[in-house]
């Protein structure tokens, strides 16, 4: 009674399948080189910096507080002196950078 006809497109293989895989692989490689690798390198350097902290080093926290390390505790905290006689207890993960790195960091007013 009812007849259904299915139309199929002719398969045209032009040989560009391999090129698409190579192009996809190159895109992944470029993404890894410019985004993933530098971020992993920065994270590794930050972890090493935090592990090597010791008494007397001048640091800056992620909140922008400048201080000198007074005591390194075993539980992952630090006691920093922010002014003579004023101490804060902070986590090691709250440390952003070395004080000298913060002083040399360019600001908005330094742009030409």
N, C-alpha and C positions, 0 to 999 in steps of 0.2 A: 503494500500500500504506500507507505512513505519511504522514500529512498533518500538517504543522507549521503551526500558526497563531501568528502574531506579533501581539501586542496593542500598539496604540499609544495613548498618552495623548493626549487632545485638547489642542491647543495653546491655552492661554488667555493672551492678551496683554492685560495690564492697564495698560500704559503706564508702568511704573516703571523701565524700562531706562535712561532718561536720568537719572533720579534716582540710580541706582546709580553711574553714571559721575561725576556731580557730587560725590557723597559720597566716592568714591575719590579724586578730585582734591583735595577739601578735606582729606582725611586726609594726603595727601602734602604739601600746603602747610603744614599745622600741624607735621608732622614736620620739614620743612625749617626752618621758622621757629624752633622750639624746640630742635633738636638740632644740625643741620648748620651753620647760619649762625653761632651763637655759638662753636662749636668752631673754625671757620675763622677767625673774627675773633681769637680768642685765639692761634691759631697764627701769624697774620700779625703781631700785636703782639710775640710772643716772637721771631720772626725779625728784626724791625726792631730790637728791643732788643739782640739779640746782635750784629747788624751794626754798631750805633752804639757799641759798647764802646770805651773808651779808657783810657789810663794814668791811674791814680789813682782810678778808680771802685771803690766798695766793692760786692762781690757775694756771693751765696750760691750754692754748687753744689747739684746735685741730691742729693748725699750729706749736705748740711747744713753743709759747711765754709764758714766766713766768712773772707773775705780781701779784700785790695786788689790790684788789677791793677798789676803792675810792668812788664810788657812784653807787647805784642801781636805775635805772630809771623805771618809771611805764610802759613805752612802750616796755619793754622786752630787753632793752639794759643795758650795764654796762660800767662804766668808770673805766679802770684799769691803775694803775701806773706801768710802766715797768722799769723805773729808776727815780731817784729823779727829779721831774719837767717834766717828759715825760708821757703823758697820751694817751691812746687809747680808742676809743668808739667801743665796740663789742656787738654782739648779745649774749644772754644767751645760745643759742644753739651751740655757738662756743667754749664752755668750755668743756674740756675733763675730767680733774680730779683735785683733790686737789694737791697742790705742794708737800706735804709730801709723797703722794702716788707715785708721779713721781720720787722722790728721792729714794724710796725703791724699785722701779721697776727694775727687773734684766735686764741687758743689754747683748749684745753678748759677751763682754769681761769677764763677770762674770761666764760664763760657764766653767765647769772643764773638 
